[in-house]
């Protein structure tokens, strides 16, 4: 842990993937998406902020929500405008983080992005879901009629991630 007069540790934002959440629970029983990781980081002296964005929205939507979440959280902590953060993105959350830093002007606010099991090249399971549930069974059409955003599933297909990687350059 740093000395009181030394440099402070950057806040760590733990960003969930597709169908993710910050924490769920009933009564006193809670289950965090990053169960145990959040506690270990806090014990090491970090300020930890689990994020919350649309669970099934597309990367662009989730990245914009992530940016708002981070800026609001830093303002709420009373930290200076130039505070840099560490961002851990799990699964699709890694794509959201990359998009936010590259396309939404957050390169000066994020020191590092760590992706954990991120589908950088897409996932064949999403391909299968789009092909069978989305097209063959009409599931996406039904979701659209019900006003449910499932763009995130399309975004993590192998074709979707190929386009993403062409359009979203990494930022040093």
Secondary structure, DSSP 8 states (H G I E B T S, - for coil): ---TTS-----EEEE--TT--SEEEETTEEEETTTTHHHHHHHTT--EEE----SS--HHHHHHHHHHHHHHHHHHTT--TT--EEEEEETHHHHHHHHHHHHSS-TTTEEEEEEES--TT--HHHHHIIIIIIIIS-HHHHHHHTT---HHHHHTSHHHHHHHHHHS----
